[in-house]
Amino acid sequence: MSKPAIEVDNVSMKFNLSKEKVDSLKDYVIKMLKKEIHYNEFWALKNISFTVEKGDRVGILGLNGAGKSTLLKVISGVFKPTEGTVNKSGKIVPLLELGAGFDPQYTGTENIFLYGAMLGYSKKFIQEKYDEIVKFSELEKFMDVPVKNYSSGMKSRLGFSIATVVEPKILILDEVLSVGDAKFRKKSENKIMSMFDSGVTVLFVSHSLDQVKRLCNKAMILEKGKLIAYGDIDPISEQYSKMIS
């Protein structure tokens, strides 16, 4: 039997939230040295365990603050869990905060190579895929313009185009199919669907239950950092519909 794509074992994630209002770094350092900084512990995730088989497309459902984005960041390796372990089998491409790694002073072209390098792609690979990236983003006229002059939608489109140029084994999507106008959203969804056809494993966060039902074969529900349900898409989406109605 082949190894699962993702195994999440008893994962918990704690953040320390400062109780005090601190206006500056200097103020923070002084208060810290005087031991005047007090924290509230906040567990964003608590004792989460599940397995994702290769080729599964899993929708992650939950209200705001349920821990969905935190879970994706732990699986992607952005956060190290406070407790528990995550095992992954295959190259991951996380589409979390699209364009978060862009340098605003650099042009679109320069950022394609910068962002590509951050995602682990070679310069040669990006050169080969450059025209494809630019064409998909529909930003041909803006490649020599500094990214600081881009709208947030333009940055997201460029980030999406760079990140989806490869064929990963595991794809992690956080609300990224809501970027751009309706036409680009449809094109993005079609692109993701074509990646599904190659047997990629997907973890997908969306506020749209219809979109999750359309794209996923399984789903889970998070509530206040705890996993309350996980299974086939139809019963889980029905359970979630009742929760939000």
WOSULQUI-V986208 format. One record per backbone hydrogen bond with DSSP energy under -0.5 kcal/mol. NH is the residue of the N-H (numbers start at 1). CO is the residue of the C=O. E is the energy in kcal/mol with one decimal. If there is no record, write none. Layout:
BEGIN
nh co e
NH CO E
NH CO E
END
This chain:
BEGIN
nh co e
5 52 -1.5
6 52 -1.9
7 87 -2.7
8 50 -3.0
9 7 -0.6
9 85 -2.9
10 8 -0.6
11 48 -2.9
12 83 -2.0
13 45 -1.8
15 42 -3.2
17 15 -0.7
17 40 -3.1
18 16 -0.5
19 38 -2.8
20 38 -0.5
22 20 -0.7
23 21 -0.5
28 24 -2.2
29 25 -2.7
30 26 -2.5
31 27 -2.4
32 28 -2.4
33 29 -2.7
34 30 -1.9
35 32 -1.4
36 31 -3.8
37 31 -0.7
38 36 -0.6
40 17 -3.3
42 15 -2.9
44 13 -1.9
44 42 -0.9
45 13 -1.3
46 225 -2.9
48 11 -2.7
49 47 -0.5
50 8 -2.0
52 6 -2.9
53 51 -0.5
56 53 -2.1
58 56 -0.6
58 202 -3.2
59 57 -0.6
59 218 -2.6
60 204 -3.2
61 59 -0.6
61 220 -3.0
66 63 -1.8
71 67 -2.4
72 68 -1.9
73 69 -2.2
74 70 -2.1
75 71 -2.4
76 72 -2.4
77 73 -0.9
78 73 -2.0
79 73 -1.5
81 79 -0.5
82 12 -1.3
83 12 -2.0
85 9 -1.9
87 7 -2.6
89 5 -2.5
90 88 -0.6
93 170 -2.6
94 92 -0.5
95 93 -0.6
95 172 -4.2
96 94 -0.8
98 96 -1.1
100 97 -2.3
102 99 -1.7
104 102 -0.6
106 103 -1.4
108 142 -0.6
108 145 -1.1
109 143 -2.4
111 107 -2.3
112 108 -1.7
113 109 -1.4
114 110 -2.1
115 111 -3.1
116 112 -1.9
117 113 -2.0
118 114 -2.0
119 115 -1.7
120 117 -1.4
121 116 -2.8
126 122 -2.2
127 123 -2.6
128 124 -2.2
129 125 -1.8
130 126 -1.2
133 129 -2.4
134 130 -2.6
135 131 -2.5
136 132 -2.2
137 133 -2.1
138 134 -1.1
138 135 -0.5
139 134 -1.1
142 139 -2.2
143 140 -0.8
145 142 -1.4
147 106 -2.9
148 104 -2.3
149 146 -2.0
150 147 -2.1
155 151 -2.1
156 152 -2.2
157 153 -2.3
158 154 -2.3
159 155 -2.7
160 156 -2.8
161 157 -2.2
162 158 -2.0
163 159 -2.5
164 160 -2.0
165 162 -1.3
166 163 -0.6
168 166 -0.6
169 91 -1.6
170 91 -2.3
171 201 -3.3
172 93 -2.3
173 171 -0.5
173 203 -3.0
174 95 -2.3
175 173 -0.6
175 205 -2.5
178 175 -1.1
179 176 -1.1
185 181 -2.6
186 182 -2.1
187 183 -2.0
188 184 -2.8
189 185 -2.4
190 186 -2.3
191 187 -2.1
192 188 -2.4
193 189 -2.6
194 190 -2.1
195 191 -1.5
196 192 -1.9
197 193 -1.4
198 195 -1.1
199 196 -2.4
200 195 -1.0
201 169 -2.8
202 56 -2.6
203 171 -2.4
204 58 -2.8
205 173 -2.9
206 60 -0.8
206 204 -0.5
209 207 -0.8
212 208 -2.0
213 209 -2.6
214 210 -1.9
215 211 -2.1
216 212 -2.6
217 57 -1.7
218 57 -2.1
219 231 -2.5
220 59 -2.5
221 229 -2.5
222 61 -2.8
223 226 -2.7
225 66 -2.1
226 223 -1.7
228 221 -2.6
228 226 -0.7
229 221 -1.1
231 219 -2.3
233 217 -2.0
236 232 -1.6
237 233 -2.8
238 234 -2.0
239 235 -2.2
240 236 -2.4
241 237 -2.3
242 238 -1.7
243 239 -1.6
244 240 -1.9
245 241 -1.0
END
